[in-house]
Amino acid sequence: MKKITLYATTVITVGLLCYLGLSGYVWYYDKQRSKKSDVQASVVGENNKILGYFREKGCDYCHTPSAELPFYSSFPVAKQLMDYDIQLGYKSFNLEAVRAALIADTPVPQSELNKIEWVMQHQTMPPTRYVALHWAGGVSDKERTDILN
């Protein structure tokens, strides 16, 4: 009985350490990625704030065709999960038109605004599986209000 308990404790501890290590790396990677200066910006401060939220939260991972993915996206299990999420996310909503409108300081298409508004009001994005590893990916009430306004 003691061997089973020791084995179970070891497996749980190793699993927890792996999860925390991966989550820590993902947090660091996302933080460095959001600080990159090669991101297009708008001349309007409010637009830059929204563009920053989209980048900081990782919306472009699944909702744009050309996002730079982290190294673990090529690992066997992660690859299948991420490919599925990216296909579903891009099929559901393409963020490119919104980003282009914000950068050019032109009106965002109404259909795109409606989708964003619905998602923010019903709090369906980001999905729980994404937030489980990307701890900074959740949207706060203040950020939600900024995006909706």
C-alpha positions as CSV (number, residue, x, y, z in Angstrom):
1,M,0.0,0.0,0.0
2,K,2.9,2.4,0.8
3,K,4.4,1.7,-2.6
4,I,1.2,2.6,-4.4
5,T,0.8,5.8,-2.3
6,L,4.5,6.7,-3.0
7,Y,4.1,6.0,-6.7
8,A,0.8,8.0,-7.0
9,T,2.4,10.9,-5.1
10,T,5.4,10.9,-7.3
11,V,3.3,10.8,-10.5
12,I,1.1,13.7,-9.3
13,T,4.1,15.7,-8.2
14,V,5.9,15.2,-11.5
15,G,2.7,16.0,-13.4
16,L,2.2,19.2,-11.4
17,L,5.8,20.3,-11.9
18,C,5.5,19.7,-15.6
19,Y,2.2,21.7,-15.8
20,L,3.6,24.6,-13.8
21,G,6.9,24.6,-15.8
22,L,5.0,24.7,-19.1
23,S,2.6,27.3,-17.8
24,G,5.5,29.4,-16.6
25,Y,7.2,29.2,-20.0
26,V,4.0,30.0,-21.8
27,W,3.5,33.1,-19.6
28,Y,7.1,34.2,-20.2
29,Y,6.8,33.6,-24.0
30,D,3.5,35.4,-24.2
31,K,4.9,38.4,-22.2
32,Q,7.9,38.7,-24.5
33,R,5.7,38.3,-27.5
34,S,3.4,41.1,-26.5
35,K,6.4,43.4,-25.9
36,K,7.7,43.1,-29.5
37,S,7.9,46.4,-31.3
38,D,7.4,45.0,-34.8
39,V,3.6,45.3,-34.3
40,Q,1.8,47.7,-36.5
41,A,0.2,50.5,-34.6
42,S,-2.4,53.1,-35.1
43,V,-2.1,56.8,-34.6
44,V,-5.1,56.7,-32.3
45,G,-4.3,55.7,-28.7
46,E,-7.6,53.9,-28.0
47,N,-7.1,51.7,-31.1
48,N,-3.6,50.8,-29.9
49,K,-5.0,49.8,-26.6
50,I,-7.5,47.4,-28.2
51,L,-4.7,46.1,-30.6
52,G,-2.6,45.6,-27.5
53,Y,-5.3,43.6,-25.8
54,F,-5.7,41.3,-28.9
55,R,-2.0,40.7,-29.0
56,E,-1.5,40.3,-25.2
57,K,-4.4,37.9,-24.9
58,G,-3.2,35.9,-27.9
59,C,-6.4,36.3,-30.0
60,D,-4.2,36.2,-33.1
61,Y,-3.0,32.7,-32.4
62,C,-6.3,31.3,-33.5
63,H,-8.0,34.2,-35.3
64,T,-5.3,35.1,-37.9
65,P,-3.7,32.9,-40.5
66,S,-0.1,34.0,-39.9
67,A,0.5,34.1,-36.1
68,E,3.9,33.0,-34.9
69,L,3.3,29.9,-32.7
70,P,5.5,28.8,-29.8
71,F,8.0,25.9,-30.1
72,Y,5.7,23.4,-28.4
73,S,3.1,23.8,-31.2
74,S,5.0,21.1,-33.0
75,F,4.8,18.5,-30.2
76,P,2.6,15.5,-30.9
77,V,-0.4,16.1,-28.6
78,A,-0.1,19.9,-28.5
79,K,0.0,20.0,-32.3
80,Q,-3.3,18.2,-32.8
81,L,-5.0,20.3,-30.1
82,M,-3.6,23.6,-31.4
83,D,-4.4,22.7,-35.1
84,Y,-8.0,22.0,-34.1
85,D,-8.3,25.2,-32.1
86,I,-6.7,27.3,-34.9
87,Q,-9.0,25.8,-37.6
88,L,-12.1,26.3,-35.5
89,G,-11.0,29.8,-34.4
90,Y,-10.1,31.0,-37.8
91,K,-13.3,29.6,-39.3
92,S,-15.4,31.2,-36.6
93,F,-13.8,34.7,-36.8
94,N,-11.0,36.3,-38.8
95,L,-9.4,39.1,-36.8
96,E,-7.5,40.6,-39.8
97,A,-10.3,43.0,-40.9
98,V,-10.7,44.3,-37.4
99,R,-6.9,44.8,-37.0
100,A,-6.6,46.5,-40.4
101,A,-9.5,48.9,-39.5
102,L,-8.0,49.8,-36.1
103,I,-4.6,50.4,-37.6
104,A,-6.0,52.6,-40.5
105,D,-8.4,54.3,-38.0
106,T,-11.4,53.4,-40.2
107,P,-14.7,52.0,-39.0
108,V,-14.7,48.3,-38.1
109,P,-17.2,46.3,-40.2
110,Q,-20.5,46.0,-38.2
111,S,-20.6,42.2,-38.6
112,E,-17.2,41.9,-36.9
113,L,-18.3,44.3,-34.1
114,N,-21.4,42.2,-33.5
115,K,-19.3,39.0,-33.1
116,I,-16.9,40.7,-30.7
117,E,-19.7,42.2,-28.7
118,W,-21.5,38.8,-28.4
119,V,-18.3,37.1,-27.3
120,M,-17.5,39.8,-24.8
121,Q,-21.0,39.8,-23.3
122,H,-21.3,36.0,-23.1
123,Q,-17.6,35.6,-22.0
124,T,-17.0,32.7,-24.4
125,M,-13.5,33.8,-25.3
126,P,-10.8,32.8,-24.6
127,P,-11.8,29.1,-24.1
128,T,-11.0,27.4,-20.8
129,R,-8.5,25.1,-22.4
130,Y,-6.5,28.1,-23.6
131,V,-6.6,29.9,-20.3
132,A,-5.5,26.7,-18.5
133,L,-2.0,27.3,-20.0
134,H,-2.1,31.0,-20.9
135,W,-2.8,32.4,-17.5
136,A,-2.7,36.0,-18.7
137,G,-5.2,35.2,-21.5
138,G,-8.3,35.9,-19.5
139,V,-10.2,39.1,-20.1
140,S,-10.8,41.3,-17.1
141,D,-14.0,43.3,-16.6
142,K,-12.1,46.5,-17.4
143,E,-10.6,45.1,-20.5
144,R,-14.0,43.8,-21.6
145,T,-15.5,47.3,-21.1
146,D,-12.6,48.9,-23.1
147,I,-13.1,46.5,-25.9
148,L,-16.9,46.9,-26.0
149,N,-16.6,50.7,-26.0
